[in-house]
Amino acid sequence: HGHKALEAIAKLKPVSLLDVGCGHNKFVQEIKEHGVEKAIGVDFACKSADYVADILDLPFTDKEFDFITAWYVLEHLLPEQVEPALLEMKRVSNRFAFTIAYDYASTPPPKKFKNHNLHQTVKKPSWWKDQIEKYAEVIQQNELWLGKWK
């Protein structure tokens, strides 16, 4: 999902990068080709990730990463998980880039979701902006949210 933002992120010259919800780690591989040597992917379910971990409990030290990315991840959280996730991402990084879906997922949910949509937090961009700006300065917001943590 982060492929569209690859050039924009590379131009910001991150020293290190953590991609949360990395799936099969494609973005991490691509950003390494742009000179980011310390790039790591974490996902709660995908074994192709460098680390299998929850966004609410990242196994990294405070401010270990210059940059954190989350490509269409935050909307999968329950509304009450959004703030703890933002705080955890703020804890381990200095800057961020996100993409967020504002609509329900069109793919049918797996059976374990009991017909609940895969996008658990479907909110307008203004709601997301309010949540993110509690903890960060948003530098750019359109399809790509860029900013730095307060």
PyMOL commands that set and color helices and strands:
alter all, ss='L'
color gray80, all
select helices_A, chain A and resi 2-11+26-32+74-76+79-92+111-113+125-132
alter helices_A, ss='H'
color red, helices_A
select strands_A, chain A and resi 16-20+38-43+51-52+65-71+93-99+136-141+145-149
alter strands_A, ss='S'
color yellow, strands_A
deselect
rebuild
show_as cartoon
